[in-house]
Amino acid sequence: MQARVGDVTLNYEIEGPREAPVVTLSHSLASALPVWDFQAIALRGANRVLRVDARGHGGSSAPPGPYTIEMISRDIIGLLDYLEIRQTHFVGISMGGMIGQVLGARYPERIGKLVLCDTSGHTPPEAVPIWQERIARVERAGLSAVADETLERWLSEEFRRSRPEIARRIRDMIVNTPVAGYVGCCHAISGWDNLAELSGIRARTLIMVGEKDESAPVSAAEVLRREIGGSELCVIPGARHLPNIEAAALFNQKLTRFLDH
């Protein structure tokens, strides 16, 4: 399904009982709503599950960039308004977790519980040249230029070897991300700094992170836990940047328990 929100057409899926609590799932850079397939199956019996492709990703349109995380967050609010959803629990991974931080701080009345996965409160200055180099490579050669290294950061070698069909699907999502959308969101992430707003988040918050995530490491999750009052931290053993896929059973157990209580 699609909705026009401001300057973007957003692709989304919504499933589950109409009167159930809404849970919105927000994906990482260079992926799309199918990255949440395992969670949608686990959640949709007791929840109304909303998944959305961020601007420039999946089936959503890719307006000219650069983008900001605040801009992408307003897209979510616009979609909630379009769907007449007053409040939602929000689960975001990586870039989606950045969106969740903005929503929790600036739109507290719209957010029930908040789950921030494998994400950080800011991009350190020393990482900016890495993002600039990545942008240049993708503009020159497309997403295939960064697909393999991205997949290696996201999923462990053991998982990629034992579940090659899943690894292939994730790689396909990366490669099929529109260049304009990827670049626009890279600019958003490279300029990201939300540390000053974290203490303003009042939603009950669960922070989850893969033990071996190098992109948004446990140390970044610990900063979020320290700054967001009353938040809980859960480290998923052995997982890299996508514990929702690599350790789906444990991830789902922790997620559903948090949302249900």
C-alpha positions in Angstrom: 0.0 0.0 0.0 1.1 3.6 -0.6 0.4 7.0 0.9 1.4 10.4 -0.2 2.9 12.3 2.7 4.3 15.8 1.8 6.9 15.4 -0.9 7.2 11.6 -0.7 5.1 8.6 -1.5 5.6 6.0 1.3 5.2 2.3 0.8 3.9 0.5 3.8 2.3 -2.7 5.0 -0.2 -3.0 7.9 -1.5 -6.3 9.3 -3.1 -7.6 12.5 -6.3 -7.1 14.4 -7.7 -3.6 13.9 -8.4 -2.8 17.5 -5.0 -4.1 18.7 -2.1 -1.9 19.8 -0.1 -0.6 16.9 3.6 -1.4 16.6 5.6 0.5 13.9 8.8 -1.1 12.6 11.4 1.1 11.0 14.4 -0.4 9.1 18.0 0.4 8.6 19.8 2.3 5.9 19.9 0.2 2.6 17.2 -2.2 3.6 13.4 -2.2 3.5 10.3 -3.4 5.3 11.0 -7.1 4.6 13.9 -6.9 7.0 11.3 -7.2 9.7 9.6 -10.3 8.4 10.5 -12.4 11.4 9.1 -9.8 13.8 5.9 -9.2 11.9 5.1 -12.9 12.2 5.8 -12.8 15.9 3.8 -9.6 16.6 0.8 -9.6 14.3 -1.4 -12.0 16.4 -1.6 -9.6 19.4 -0.7 -6.3 17.6 -1.5 -4.2 14.5 1.9 -4.2 12.8 2.9 -1.2 10.6 6.0 -1.5 8.5 7.1 1.3 6.3 9.9 1.9 3.7 11.7 5.0 4.5 12.0 7.7 1.8 14.4 6.6 -0.8 14.1 2.9 0.1 12.1 -0.1 -1.0 8.9 0.9 -2.7 8.9 4.5 -1.4 9.8 7.3 -3.7 13.2 9.0 -3.5 12.9 12.8 -3.7 16.1 14.7 -4.2 18.4 14.9 -1.2 20.1 15.4 1.1 17.7 14.2 3.8 17.8 14.7 7.6 16.7 12.3 10.3 14.2 14.9 11.4 12.7 14.9 7.8 12.4 11.1 7.8 10.8 11.2 11.2 8.2 13.7 10.0 7.4 11.2 7.2 6.4 8.7 9.9 4.2 11.2 11.7 2.6 12.0 8.4 1.9 8.4 7.7 0.4 7.9 11.2 -1.9 10.9 10.5 -2.9 9.4 7.1 -3.7 6.1 8.8 -5.5 7.9 11.7 -3.2 6.2 14.2 -3.0 8.4 17.4 -0.3 6.5 19.1 2.1 3.6 18.3 4.8 1.6 19.9 7.9 2.2 17.8 10.7 -0.2 17.0 13.7 1.1 15.0 17.0 -0.5 14.0 20.1 1.5 13.0 18.7 4.4 11.1 15.3 3.4 12.3 16.6 3.8 15.8 17.7 7.3 15.1 14.2 8.0 13.8 12.8 6.5 17.1 14.9 8.9 19.1 13.5 11.9 17.3 10.0 10.7 17.7 10.4 9.9 21.4 11.9 13.3 22.1 9.8 15.5 19.8 6.4 13.7 19.5 6.0 12.1 23.0 2.2 12.0 22.7 2.5 9.7 19.6 4.8 7.1 21.1 3.8 4.4 23.6 6.9 2.2 24.2 10.1 2.7 22.3 12.6 0.1 21.2 16.0 1.3 19.9 18.1 -1.4 18.2 21.8 -1.2 17.1 21.8 2.6 16.9 23.6 5.6 18.4 22.8 9.1 19.6 25.3 10.8 17.3 27.8 10.3 14.5 31.3 11.1 15.7 33.3 13.6 13.6 36.0 11.0 12.7 33.3 8.9 11.0 32.2 11.7 8.6 35.0 11.0 6.0 34.0 7.4 6.0 30.5 8.4 5.0 31.7 10.8 2.4 33.8 8.1 0.8 30.9 5.7 0.8 28.7 8.3 -0.8 31.3 8.8 -3.6 31.6 5.1 -4.3 27.9 4.6 -4.5 27.4 7.6 -6.8 30.1 6.2 -9.0 29.2 2.5 -9.1 25.9 1.9 -7.4 25.0 0.0 -4.3 26.8 -3.2 -5.6 30.0 -1.3 -4.7 29.3 -1.5 -1.0 26.9 -4.6 -0.8 29.4 -7.2 0.3 31.1 -5.2 3.0 27.7 -4.0 4.3 26.5 -7.6 4.5 29.7 -8.5 6.4 29.0 -5.8 9.0 25.4 -6.8 9.3 25.6 -10.6 9.7 28.3 -12.8 11.0 30.3 -15.1 8.7 28.8 -18.1 10.5 25.2 -17.0 9.9 25.9 -16.1 6.2 27.4 -19.5 5.7 24.6 -21.4 7.5 21.7 -19.4 6.1 22.8 -18.3 2.6 19.2 -17.8 1.4 18.6 -15.2 4.0 21.9 -13.5 3.4 21.1 -13.4 -0.3 17.7 -11.7 0.4 19.4 -9.1 2.6 22.1 -8.5 -0.1 19.4 -8.0 -2.7 17.7 -5.4 -0.5 21.0 -3.5 -0.3 21.7 -3.7 -4.1 18.1 -2.6 -5.0 18.1 0.5 -2.8 17.9 3.6 -5.0 21.2 5.5 -5.2 19.4 8.8 -4.5 17.7 7.4 -1.4 20.9 5.8 -0.1 22.9 9.0 -0.6 20.2 11.2 0.8 20.1 9.1 4.0 23.9 8.8 4.2 23.9 12.6 4.5 21.3 12.4 7.2 23.4 9.9 9.2 26.7 11.7 8.7 25.2 14.8 10.3 23.4 13.0 13.1 23.7 14.4 16.6 20.8 13.8 19.0 22.7 13.5 22.3 21.2 16.7 23.8 17.6 15.4 23.3 18.0 12.0 24.8 17.2 13.0 28.3 13.9 14.4 27.0 12.6 10.9 26.0 9.9 9.9 28.5 8.6 6.7 26.8 9.5 3.5 28.4 12.5 2.4 26.4 14.3 -0.8 25.6 17.7 -0.7 23.9 18.9 -3.8 22.1 22.2 -4.3 20.4 24.2 -7.2 18.9 27.2 -8.1 21.0 29.5 -8.0 18.0 28.0 -5.0 16.2 30.8 -2.8 15.0 28.6 -0.2 13.3 26.6 0.7 16.4 28.6 -1.0 19.2 27.6 -1.9 22.7 29.3 1.3 23.9 26.9 3.4 21.8 24.0 1.5 23.3 25.3 2.2 26.8 25.3 5.9 26.1 21.6 5.7 25.2 20.8 3.7 28.3 22.6 6.2 30.5 20.9 9.3 28.9 17.4 7.9 28.5 15.9 7.8 32.0 14.7 4.4 33.1 15.7 2.7 29.9 16.7 -1.0 29.8 19.6 -2.5 27.8 19.7 -6.0 26.3 22.8 -7.3 24.5 22.1 -10.1 22.1 25.0 -12.6 22.3 27.1 -13.2 19.2 25.0 -11.0 16.8 26.2 -8.2 14.6 24.2 -5.3 13.3 20.9 -7.2 12.5 20.2 -9.3 15.6 16.5 -9.3 14.6 17.6 -11.6 11.8 20.7 -13.3 13.1 19.1 -14.1 16.5 15.5 -13.7 15.7 14.1 -16.1 18.3 15.9 -14.4 21.2 15.2 -10.9 19.8 11.5 -11.7 19.4 11.3 -13.1 22.9 12.8 -9.9 24.4 10.7 -7.7 22.2 7.4 -9.3 22.8 8.0 -9.5 26.5 8.8 -5.8 26.6 5.8 -4.8 24.6 3.4 -7.0 26.5 4.2 -5.9 30.0 
